[in-house]
Amino acid sequence: MHHPRRIAYFCMEVGYQASMPTYTGGLGILAGDTLRSAADLHLPVVAVTLLHRKGYFRQVLDAWGGQSEEPERWAVSDFLKETSARATVTIEGRTVHLRAWQFDVKGHGGFHVPVYFLDSALDENAEADRTLTDHLYGGDTRYRLCQEIILGVGGVRILRALGWRTLERYHMNEGHAALLAAELLDERLRAENRHDPSPNDLEAVRKQCIFTTHTPVPAGHDEFPPEQAATIIEPRLCHVLGRIGCLDGSLNMTHLALKLSSYVNAVSRRHGEVSRKMFAGQHVDSITNGVHARTWVSPRIAELFDRYLPLWREETFTLRQAMRIPNHELWGAHVHAKILLLDYVNRTTGLVLDPQVFTIGFARRMAAYKRADLFLDDVARLKQIHGVTGGIQIIYAGKAHPRDTGAKEILRHVFRAREALLPDVKLAFLTNYDMHVASRLVSGVDLWLNTPEPPMEASGTSGMKAAMNGVPSLSVLDGWWVEGCIENVTGWAIGRDGDGRDAVDRGATAEMIYDKLEHVILPMYYHDRDRFIDIMRHAIAVNGSYFSTQRMVHQYATRAYFR
Ligand SMILES: *Cc1c(COP(=O)(O)O)cnc(C)c1O
């Protein structure tokens, strides 16, 4: 017997643990953290995603930072259990059979949230259709649209086949899942043998649908030419899409999701402002992202929390009491995490990083707007800072999308800077950024650096993971940092709010980073350690307590799921 469930959560990627490579980055990890918090809170949620049998990719780097990619195969049946449920979708006129693999996300109190991973690798399917659920964000726009049909349409159908009958809300986490709304509409029509949706049908579907938009980057919003949509999507569904005006011009998944949702949100306050401008006339709320505390707090810091804030595992907001933790204890736990990280770095890179030296971390998907190489623009300046302050060392990680040549060039730039910084400043590059590498990094560095080009960072979450571990950020004021930064209290801003959106160029941004490091942060770290530790503690108390998926899921529950 199933517990009755009310909410279906759809996301193209779910990142739960490093050994299941079913995620690319922030979106998938957010989904995983969201489901963990939903399970902690006993929320009646089921989730749907794709299997991604070949993972995203394993990153291989040559000596110059040239990236190549290998498939990241994983033993699906070691992690997931096959269900007997089957569903079909029609793609290019062919029937594609789908199966669902189940993974149970277990909450703190033992409550489970089932996640269904859709898989088309079945003998009944045509050869080419068997690989449709293999590659996350692989292939061309045809491949992508096929995957979105499987996720949205196949996802709704598999939930029916699995027997979930009490679902009342469908959450599209990003536009990839938008076809689910069209399927809900067509489901109503099929039930009554009708072809054309009425305003009542639209209203009924809108009532059920929730849409979260995740990026102000235009390329992040999927669009398909109408001819392509018409050849790939089944005629019934195309007819419905046409009737609601979603095939005039291109099939834009964001527009489809906006049209068929009664609650729409962006993922930070700033992103809400930006999205309301992008989608004029649309009501867009904002719920700022978070991270799952138990997942991202390193073991020694967790022990410290257990002693001083014993309820933190159940109630993340208890981190507010971090001010109780004595300086030397917080420092001791941090140094422990730092040594774990540096051991890993030294073992994997052959460098010798020194735990006494101030360590700066930068790890991101190498998307152009994240500007990973901005910090390395002036190597001479970095050497000078190193010389006059007590020293710096730097750790980087990040994958470029296989077809993003700009991002691959950024990787090579980071590698050129690494050579140019020697022998003074050591820069370590960790290959294959994943959840493992991320958890070591966010807890073991002394400062988390973030330099996106405003207003492109919808939220960002790695700085939140760092904050929970007492690691302050130095970041451009964009995404979550607009809400999280209290200057000299929780960390530091690069420039003022509004800078970089138009007036401030890249060189000026880099200069502001160097200045703040040289004159504020490094002197504090080396000569006023207690003050630095106080900032670490505020990162936990002010930001760790708030930027959690527990708070976030609570907001989704009250504003969207149970309204
Ligand atoms: C947290 C995380 C991300 C997302 O970080 P952002 O700051 O949002 O860019 C990406 N990749 C991995 C492996 C992560 O752990």
The ligand as a Gaussian input file, in Angstrom:
#p B3LYP/6-31G(d) Opt

LIG

0 1
 C       26.539000      22.528000      -5.515000
 C       27.099000      22.025000      -6.785000
 C       26.898000      22.720000      -7.982000
 C       26.147000      24.022000      -8.039000
 O       26.936000      25.078000      -7.579000
 P       26.631000      26.588000      -7.991000
 O       27.252000      27.415000      -6.957000
 O       25.131000      26.721000      -7.976000
 O       27.194000      26.807000      -9.322000
 C       27.433000      22.209000      -9.148000
 N       28.139000      21.057000      -9.142000
 C       28.359000      20.362000      -8.015000
 C       29.133000      19.095000      -8.094000
 C       27.857000      20.819000      -6.794000
 O       28.057000      20.117000      -5.677000

